[in-house]
Amino acid sequence: MAVLVSPHFVTTSATSADSGGSDGGEEEEEENDILRKNPSGGLHILDRIDNGSISPDPMLYNTLLKRCTHLGKLKEGRMSMKPLVSSSSNFFPLVHWALLCMTSLFVTSTYVCDISIGMEHHEEESRSGGENQGKHDDEEAVARLDEFKKSLEAKMALRQSNLNSERPESSFLRTLDSSIKRNTAVIKKLKQINEEQRESLMDDLRSVNLSKFISEAVAAICDAKLRSSDIPAAVQICSLLHQRYKDFSTTLVQGLLRIFLPGKSAEDLDADRNLKAMKKRSSLKLLVELYFVGVIEDSSIFVSIIKDLTSIEHLKDRDAAQTNLSLLASFARQGRYFLGLPQSGQETLEEFLKGLNITNEQKKFFRKAFHTYYDAAVELLHSEHSSLRQMEHENAKILNAKGELSEESATAYEKLRKSYDHLYRGISALAEALDTQPPAMPEDGHTTRVTSGEDASSSGAVKDTSVLEAIWDDEDTRAFYEGLPDLRAFVPAVLLGEAEPKVNDQSPKAEEQITELGADPDQGQMATQDVTEVPADCGAQQDVKNEKGKEKDEKDKEKSRDPERGKEKDAERKSETEKDKVKGVEGTNLDGLLQRLPGCVSRDLIDQLTVEFCYLNSKSSRKKLGRALFNVPRTSLELLPYYSRMVATLSTCMKDVSVMLLQLLEEEFNFLINKKDQMNIETKIRNIRFIGELCKFKIAPAGLVFSCLKACLDDFSHHNIDVACNLLETCGRFLYRSPETSVRMANMLEILMRLKNVKNLDPRHSTLVENAYYLCKPPERSARVSKVRPPLHQYIRKLLFTNLDKASIEYVLRQLRKLPWSECEPYLLKCFMKVHKGKYGQIHLIASLTAGLSRYHDEFAVCVVDEVLEEIRLGLEVNDYGMQQRRIAHMRFLGELYNYEHVDSSVVFDTLYLILIFGHGTSE
């Protein structure tokens, strides 16, 4: 075949390579259109066929293979062959032609490879490897075609046997085994039909007489849990029973129909829906295959099944709709002939399908039922999609307002999302089986799913644990952030601005107004007037305007009062001088108070300073205080908690201090984050830590903290990493343990770790991120279980590892001698061997104790020496670096035992020689 085809295609290739002009341009244009590749290296047109944008048409594959053959595209040709080999039966005529094209393409590629002069050696090897792979694919395709043809021929032969079955006579059946025991055993095997037991089960069925047990056999087959791979074996067994027993097929159809028709079903309504769906799917496949092989001749049973499955009422039940979509898609793929869908032109397949007695009216019914149900399902999908988008929009509003979704909203959204995904997959599978385009739904450009289903459950678990876990680490910390002093108990309400001042007590505020007016040069004269007489002057001017006719009388009166006015002015000047002195004293006190701020490094000092400020309370004083708190030195981060405590204490009575400070901090943060320079890192850290401390006092809202953290995560680089980590170190643990913000903080922490894994951070930043993450969310560790020792053992360990020193060695020796020796000797030996757990400088004391005890217990010293030598050899054999300290301690112990004359020098030299030669082969 290659010899006949190759000259033609070689000529074509040469012509296309040598020709120019418009032909070459047309070929390049067609190549760009149909052979255009995607970023992953595959063909773009094949991707569109896979996702359903283009229907798989034989003419399309014909054009694609022709272009690959003419242009010598070996790799693209193999890509085009794979869908044909694995496709349904309507492409089999095209596969044979494709094999011819690919064979000619291999010959052409070989010819071009031979005439290429400048081809490198590795390219020749790669091409030859590609040809071998292509030939292997061709052989597999031919083998699959042969296997499919053989299966069709086997089904045709089996159908002929079932339609023209010659059932044995009753006399022959009476010769077979009819015992209840034997038949019961065979019927039990029918509940476990599979391909491995098919031959043995068919032999058993041939050896028994089931004439009186047909109903039991049918019930066993209906109850069997069949998989897709078990359907052929079940078909063979049912064919055998059909050819022997006349009533079998009728009884089997009735039994299988009970699974589908609810009115005739005896199933438990509380049974698992998944098991029911699997049972219906396998039963429907079995019915179709039995119809194909002639066991079932009446096609009207499928009409009743499809009529029930395509009922619009089932769409109201979402689980039933999912099951029905799966069953209908399976039926449409398996029984395309029922729906009148186009089949391939292979002669064997056409001959096989001609024997099926399905009328045109039944085909019309199937098509109408399927398409009607498909349209109703698509309409339901659109309505569910709109509901999903509406819920997403509402969830987005809640996220923007609160930063997190409630458990009910998250659960409802995930349930609707999963339902929509299942429905879309079922409709897409049915559309593919019906050779139609799947419904085009708008892509979800935005989704409010903060986490997936598993993540949502894990986040809920996080929230539960955070509720149980204390927000503060200890009682002192809780008292610092929550136990604020009550200013109303220390400061009069008038000074806090909570009571109406008397008329005579309005001078401080009036003085502030006079000071503001005195700043204007045009009103300099008014600064010398007494505040108490300002209303009187205004009233006199109004009287003058109302009584213009009495101007002369008023002038006379004023002239008579001139001596009194002079005295009053002198008194006013004196009072003003006194008030200026008081004002200067107050200003001096405020400046001194602000200068004492950096020295307030304890809770008592800052609380005392807060109370003192209340006695100097005024609007200008609060502004000065807010500015002083904001201008904390950038290197004095230890002052931030105390400054925040002062703000939190004052905010109970003076709201403007916290509002002004928060506004200044937020403006500074926005300025620094938008500047995007790599300078002023200390200022940035001071700013974000101040916000974090205010958050722990619940002065700064959690939304402000999360917005700052999000701004840093959006541009996770350079100083933003330091700022984010400092924010988490300051208030991350507080927000993670608070029930209101635990879920949102957990999501932020997960985003932080994902960014750390994705970005190539330097070691310093990577360590910062890990420290901040585990500070907020420490890894879960199981509680360490302490070993429970008897009191006597605890006393021995205390003597050896705690009390033992040069001064107490005699006392320890006396106490050890007093112990019940038979009971304590094994544990005492064990403790002596743990010299590495004590101090290295006290090993000679253990050796001294060994020498002291050997005077009274000779065998104890021998055991100690043996154990030390054994431990040394064990260390050499294991050679674990973790035992390094232990091995050194034992060697030191051996040397100290030599000093106390418990071992000879030969033992020491043998041990040293063992260390030198251990693990090395020697001739000695």
WOWOMO-V26274 format. One record per residue. PSI is psi as a letter, one per 40 degrees, with the letter a starting at -180 (NA if undefined). NEAR is the number of other C-alpha atoms within 12 Angstrom. Layout:
BEGIN
psi:PSI near:NEAR
psi:PSI near:NEAR
END
This chain:
BEGIN
psi:d near:14
psi:d near:20
psi:d near:16
psi:d near:14
psi:d near:23
psi:d near:28
psi:d near:18
psi:d near:20
psi:d near:34
psi:d near:30
psi:d near:22
psi:d near:24
psi:d near:29
psi:d near:22
psi:d near:17
psi:d near:24
psi:d near:20
psi:d near:12
psi:i near:16
psi:a near:14
psi:a near:12
psi:d near:11
psi:d near:15
psi:d near:19
psi:d near:15
psi:d near:16
psi:d near:25
psi:d near:21
psi:d near:15
psi:d near:20
psi:d near:28
psi:d near:19
psi:d near:17
psi:d near:29
psi:f near:35
psi:h near:25
psi:i near:20
psi:i near:15
psi:d near:9
psi:e near:9
psi:e near:15
psi:i near:21
psi:h near:29
psi:d near:26
psi:d near:32
psi:d near:32
psi:d near:25
psi:d near:19
psi:d near:21
psi:d near:19
psi:e near:20
psi:e near:23
psi:d near:19
psi:h near:21
psi:h near:24
psi:h near:29
psi:h near:24
psi:d near:29
psi:d near:16
psi:d near:21
psi:d near:37
psi:d near:28
psi:d near:25
psi:d near:38
psi:d near:40
psi:d near:35
psi:d near:36
psi:d near:38
psi:d near:41
psi:d near:36
psi:e near:35
psi:f near:35
psi:g near:32
psi:d near:38
psi:d near:30
psi:d near:34
psi:d near:43
psi:d near:36
psi:d near:32
psi:d near:43
psi:d near:40
psi:d near:26
psi:d near:30
psi:d near:38
psi:d near:31
psi:e near:21
psi:a near:25
psi:a near:30
psi:e near:31
psi:e near:26
psi:e near:32
psi:d near:33
psi:d near:28
psi:d near:34
psi:d near:38
psi:d near:25
psi:d near:26
psi:d near:38
psi:d near:38
psi:d near:30
psi:d near:42
psi:d near:46
psi:d near:37
psi:d near:40
psi:d near:43
psi:d near:39
psi:d near:34
psi:d near:35
psi:d near:35
psi:d near:27
psi:d near:24
psi:d near:28
psi:d near:25
psi:d near:16
psi:e near:14
psi:h near:14
psi:d near:11
psi:f near:12
psi:h near:15
psi:i near:13
psi:d near:13
psi:d near:11
psi:d near:14
psi:d near:22
psi:d near:15
psi:d near:17
psi:d near:27
psi:d near:22
psi:d near:18
psi:d near:25
psi:d near:29
psi:d near:19
psi:d near:21
psi:d near:32
psi:d near:25
psi:d near:19
psi:d near:29
psi:d near:30
psi:d near:20
psi:d near:21
psi:d near:30
psi:d near:26
psi:d near:17
psi:d near:23
psi:d near:30
psi:d near:17
psi:d near:14
psi:d near:22
psi:d near:23
psi:d near:17
psi:d near:19
psi:d near:26
psi:d near:22
psi:d near:21
psi:d near:32
psi:d near:28
psi:d near:23
psi:d near:31
psi:d near:33
psi:d near:22
psi:d near:22
psi:d near:33
psi:d near:27
psi:f near:17
psi:h near:21
psi:g near:15
psi:i near:22
psi:i near:21
psi:i near:16
psi:d near:16
psi:d near:11
psi:d near:17
psi:d near:21
psi:d near:17
psi:e near:15
psi:i near:21
psi:h near:23
psi:e near:23
psi:i near:19
psi:d near:17
psi:d near:15
psi:d near:20
psi:d near:28
psi:d near:25
psi:d near:24
psi:d near:34
psi:d near:33
psi:d near:24
psi:d near:28
psi:e near:36
psi:e near:26
psi:f near:27
psi:h near:35
psi:i near:28
psi:d near:22
psi:d near:15
psi:e near:21
psi:d near:26
psi:d near:18
psi:d near:19
psi:d near:31
psi:d near:28
psi:d near:17
psi:d near:27
psi:d near:39
psi:d near:26
psi:e near:22
psi:i near:31
psi:h near:33
psi:f near:37
psi:d near:31
psi:e near:22
psi:f near:29
psi:d near:32
psi:d near:23
psi:d near:27
psi:d near:36
psi:d near:34
psi:d near:25
psi:d near:29
psi:d near:40
psi:d near:35
psi:e near:30
psi:h near:29
psi:g near:27
psi:h near:31
psi:i near:23
psi:d near:23
psi:e near:18
psi:e near:28
psi:d near:30
psi:d near:31
psi:d near:30
psi:d near:44
psi:d near:41
psi:d near:36
psi:d near:43
psi:d near:45
psi:d near:39
psi:d near:36
psi:d near:39
psi:d near:41
psi:e near:31
psi:d near:32
psi:h near:34
psi:d near:26
psi:e near:24
psi:d near:32
psi:d near:35
psi:d near:23
psi:d near:28
psi:d near:35
psi:d near:36
psi:d near:23
psi:d near:28
psi:d near:38
psi:d near:32
psi:d near:26
psi:d near:32
psi:d near:37
psi:h near:22
psi:d near:19
psi:d near:11
psi:e near:13
psi:i near:16
psi:f near:16
psi:i near:19
psi:h near:12
psi:d near:10
psi:e near:10
psi:i near:12
psi:h near:13
psi:d near:19
psi:d near:16
psi:d near:20
psi:d near:27
psi:d near:26
psi:d near:26
psi:d near:31
psi:d near:38
psi:d near:33
psi:d near:35
psi:d near:39
psi:d near:40
psi:d near:35
psi:d near:42
psi:d near:41
psi:d near:37
psi:d near:35
psi:d near:39
psi:d near:37
psi:d near:39
psi:e near:39
psi:e near:36
psi:d near:43
psi:h near:35
psi:e near:26
psi:h near:23
psi:e near:30
psi:e near:25
psi:d near:26
psi:d near:38
psi:d near:27
psi:d near:22
psi:d near:31
psi:d near:38
psi:d near:27
psi:d near:29
psi:d near:36
psi:e near:36
psi:h near:26
psi:d near:27
psi:d near:17
psi:e near:22
psi:e near:27
psi:d near:14
psi:h near:17
psi:d near:27
psi:d near:23
psi:d near:28
psi:d near:37
psi:d near:35
psi:d near:33
psi:d near:41
psi:d near:43
psi:d near:36
psi:d near:37
psi:d near:46
psi:d near:36
psi:d near:31
psi:d near:35
psi:d near:35
psi:d near:29
psi:d near:27
psi:g near:35
psi:d near:30
psi:d near:34
psi:d near:39
psi:e near:34
psi:f near:25
psi:i near:22
psi:h near:23
psi:i near:29
psi:i near:25
psi:e near:20
psi:h near:23
psi:d near:18
psi:d near:26
psi:d near:32
psi:d near:21
psi:d near:19
psi:d near:30
psi:d near:30
psi:d near:17
psi:e near:23
psi:h near:30
psi:g near:21
psi:h near:28
psi:i near:20
psi:d near:15
psi:d near:17
psi:d near:25
psi:d near:26
psi:d near:20
psi:d near:24
psi:d near:37
psi:d near:29
psi:d near:22
psi:d near:30
psi:d near:39
psi:d near:30
psi:d near:21
psi:d near:33
psi:d near:39
psi:d near:23
psi:d near:25
psi:d near:38
psi:d near:31
psi:d near:22
psi:d near:27
psi:d near:35
psi:d near:22
psi:d near:18
psi:d near:27
psi:d near:29
psi:d near:20
psi:d near:20
psi:d near:30
psi:d near:27
psi:d near:21
psi:d near:28
psi:d near:29
psi:d near:21
psi:d near:20
psi:d near:31
psi:d near:24
psi:d near:16
psi:d near:18
psi:d near:24
psi:d near:17
psi:d near:16
psi:e near:21
psi:e near:29
psi:i near:35
psi:i near:35
psi:i near:25
psi:d near:21
psi:d near:14
psi:d near:23
psi:d near:32
psi:d near:26
psi:d near:22
psi:d near:35
psi:d near:30
psi:d near:22
psi:d near:28
psi:d near:30
psi:d near:23
psi:d near:25
psi:d near:31
psi:d near:22
psi:d near:24
psi:d near:36
psi:d near:31
psi:d near:25
psi:d near:33
psi:d near:41
psi:d near:31
psi:d near:31
psi:d near:35
psi:d near:33
psi:d near:32
psi:d near:33
psi:e near:35
psi:f near:29
psi:i near:23
psi:h near:25
psi:i near:28
psi:h near:30
psi:h near:19
psi:i near:22
psi:h near:13
psi:i near:10
psi:g near:17
psi:d near:11
psi:h near:16
psi:i near:22
psi:e near:29
psi:h near:33
psi:d near:34
psi:i near:26
psi:a near:21
psi:d near:20
psi:d near:14
psi:d near:20
psi:d near:30
psi:d near:19
psi:d near:19
psi:d near:34
psi:d near:30
psi:d near:19
psi:d near:28
psi:d near:28
psi:d near:21
psi:d near:22
psi:d near:29
psi:d near:22
psi:d near:15
psi:h near:21
psi:i near:20
psi:d near:28
psi:i near:26
psi:d near:17
psi:i near:12
psi:d near:13
psi:d near:12
psi:d near:18
psi:d near:17
psi:d near:16
psi:d near:28
psi:e near:33
psi:d near:21
psi:g near:17
psi:i near:29
psi:i near:29
psi:h near:24
psi:d near:31
psi:e near:23
psi:e near:12
psi:d near:19
psi:h near:24
psi:i near:20
psi:d near:20
psi:d near:22
psi:d near:26
psi:e near:32
psi:e near:23
psi:e near:15
psi:i near:13
psi:h near:13
psi:i near:17
psi:i near:11
psi:d near:12
psi:e near:13
psi:f near:16
psi:e near:16
psi:d near:23
psi:d near:27
psi:d near:23
psi:d near:24
psi:d near:27
psi:d near:22
psi:d near:21
psi:d near:26
psi:d near:26
psi:d near:17
psi:d near:19
psi:e near:19
psi:d near:15
psi:h near:14
psi:d near:12
psi:d near:10
psi:f near:15
psi:d near:15
psi:d near:15
psi:e near:22
psi:e near:26
psi:e near:27
psi:i near:30
psi:i near:28
psi:d near:30
psi:e near:23
psi:e near:19
psi:d near:20
psi:d near:14
psi:d near:14
psi:d near:16
psi:d near:14
psi:d near:13
psi:d near:16
psi:d near:16
psi:d near:13
psi:d near:16
psi:d near:18
psi:d near:14
psi:d near:12
psi:g near:14
psi:d near:14
psi:e near:12
psi:f near:14
psi:d near:16
psi:d near:13
psi:d near:14
psi:d near:19
psi:d near:15
psi:d near:12
psi:d near:15
psi:d near:16
psi:d near:14
psi:d near:13
psi:e near:14
psi:d near:14
psi:d near:13
psi:d near:14
psi:d near:15
psi:d near:15
psi:d near:13
psi:d near:17
psi:d near:18
psi:d near:17
psi:d near:17
psi:d near:21
psi:d near:19
psi:d near:17
psi:d near:20
psi:d near:23
psi:d near:17
psi:d near:14
psi:d near:23
psi:d near:21
psi:d near:14
psi:d near:17
psi:d near:21
psi:d near:14
psi:d near:15
psi:d near:23
psi:d near:21
psi:d near:16
psi:d near:21
psi:d near:30
psi:d near:19
psi:d near:19
psi:d near:29
psi:d near:32
psi:d near:18
psi:e near:23
psi:d near:35
psi:e near:28
psi:e near:21
psi:g near:27
psi:f near:23
psi:i near:21
psi:d near:27
psi:d near:18
psi:d near:22
psi:d near:34
psi:d near:31
psi:d near:28
psi:d near:36
psi:d near:41
psi:d near:30
psi:d near:28
psi:d near:36
psi:d near:35
psi:e near:26
psi:f near:33
psi:h near:32
psi:i near:26
psi:d near:23
psi:d near:22
psi:d near:27
psi:d near:32
psi:d near:24
psi:d near:26
psi:d near:38
psi:d near:33
psi:d near:23
psi:d near:26
psi:d near:37
psi:d near:35
psi:f near:27
psi:i near:32
psi:h near:22
psi:e near:23
psi:e near:19
psi:g near:25
psi:d near:28
psi:e near:22
psi:e near:30
psi:d near:38
psi:d near:35
psi:d near:36
psi:d near:47
psi:d near:44
psi:d near:41
psi:d near:47
psi:d near:46
psi:d near:39
psi:d near:37
psi:d near:37
psi:e near:32
psi:d near:24
psi:d near:30
psi:g near:32
psi:d near:22
psi:d near:25
psi:d near:35
psi:d near:37
psi:d near:25
psi:d near:27
psi:d near:36
psi:d near:36
psi:d near:22
psi:d near:24
psi:d near:35
psi:d near:27
psi:d near:20
psi:d near:26
psi:d near:34
psi:d near:22
psi:d near:17
psi:d near:29
psi:d near:37
psi:e near:18
psi:d near:15
psi:f near:21
psi:i near:15
psi:f near:19
psi:i near:15
psi:f near:23
psi:d near:24
psi:d near:22
psi:d near:29
psi:d near:40
psi:d near:36
psi:d near:35
psi:d near:44
psi:d near:47
psi:d near:42
psi:d near:47
psi:d near:50
psi:d near:43
psi:d near:42
psi:d near:38
psi:d near:37
psi:d near:38
psi:e near:38
psi:f near:29
psi:d near:35
psi:h near:33
psi:i near:27
psi:d near:33
psi:d near:26
psi:d near:29
psi:d near:43
psi:d near:39
psi:d near:29
psi:d near:39
psi:d near:40
psi:d near:28
psi:d near:24
psi:d near:35
psi:d near:32
psi:d near:19
psi:g near:22
psi:g near:32
psi:i near:28
psi:b near:26
psi:d near:31
psi:d near:37
psi:d near:40
psi:d near:37
psi:d near:43
psi:d near:46
psi:d near:44
psi:d near:39
psi:d near:45
psi:d near:44
psi:d near:34
psi:d near:35
psi:e near:41
psi:d near:42
psi:d near:37
psi:d near:39
psi:d near:42
psi:d near:41
psi:e near:32
psi:h near:31
psi:d near:28
psi:d near:27
psi:e near:35
psi:d near:38
psi:d near:38
psi:d near:38
psi:d near:40
psi:d near:41
psi:d near:34
psi:d near:39
psi:d near:38
psi:d near:27
psi:d near:26
psi:d near:37
psi:d near:29
psi:d near:19
psi:d near:24
psi:d near:28
psi:d near:17
psi:d near:12
psi:i near:21
psi:g near:15
psi:i near:21
psi:i near:15
psi:d near:12
psi:d near:17
psi:d near:29
psi:d near:27
psi:d near:19
psi:d near:29
psi:d near:39
psi:d near:31
psi:d near:26
psi:d near:32
psi:d near:35
psi:e near:24
psi:d near:27
psi:d near:35
psi:g near:32
psi:i near:19
psi:i near:11
psi:h near:9
psi:i near:8
psi:i near:6
psi:h near:6
psi:h near:6
psi:h near:7
psi:i near:6
psi:h near:8
psi:h near:9
psi:i near:12
psi:i near:12
psi:d near:11
psi:d near:22
psi:d near:26
psi:d near:19
psi:d near:22
psi:d near:32
psi:d near:28
psi:d near:20
psi:d near:30
psi:d near:37
psi:e near:27
psi:d near:18
psi:e near:23
psi:h near:29
psi:a near:26
psi:d near:18
psi:d near:12
psi:e near:17
psi:d near:27
psi:d near:21
psi:d near:19
psi:d near:31
psi:d near:31
psi:d near:16
psi:d near:23
psi:d near:32
psi:d near:24
psi:e near:18
psi:i near:21
psi:h near:16
psi:d near:20
psi:d near:14
psi:d near:13
psi:e near:24
psi:d near:26
psi:d near:20
psi:d near:26
psi:d near:35
psi:d near:33
psi:d near:22
psi:d near:27
psi:d near:38
psi:e near:36
psi:f near:29
psi:d near:36
psi:e near:26
psi:e near:24
psi:a near:28
psi:i near:22
psi:d near:24
psi:e near:19
psi:e near:28
psi:d near:35
psi:d near:31
psi:d near:35
psi:d near:44
psi:d near:37
psi:d near:31
psi:d near:41
psi:d near:42
psi:d near:30
psi:d near:27
psi:d near:33
psi:d near:24
psi:d near:17
psi:d near:18
psi:g near:20
psi:d near:16
psi:d near:20
psi:d near:29
psi:d near:33
psi:d near:22
psi:d near:25
psi:d near:38
psi:d near:36
psi:d near:22
psi:d near:25
psi:d near:39
psi:d near:31
psi:d near:20
psi:d near:30
psi:d near:34
psi:d near:24
psi:d near:21
psi:d near:26
psi:d near:27
psi:d near:17
psi:d near:16
psi:f near:19
psi:h near:13
psi:d near:13
psi:e near:11
psi:e near:20
psi:d near:18
psi:d near:22
psi:d near:29
psi:d near:33
psi:d near:25
psi:d near:32
psi:d near:40
psi:d near:34
psi:d near:30
psi:d near:40
psi:d near:39
psi:d near:30
psi:d near:31
psi:d near:35
psi:d near:26
psi:d near:21
psi:e near:24
psi:f near:22
psi:e near:34
psi:i near:28
psi:i near:18
psi:d near:17
psi:d near:13
psi:d near:21
psi:d near:27
psi:d near:16
psi:d near:18
psi:d near:26
psi:d near:20
psi:d near:15
psi:d near:23
psi:d near:22
psi:d near:14
psi:e near:15
psi:h near:20
psi:e near:14
psi:h near:11
psi:h near:9
psi:i near:9
psi:e near:5
psi:NA near:5
END
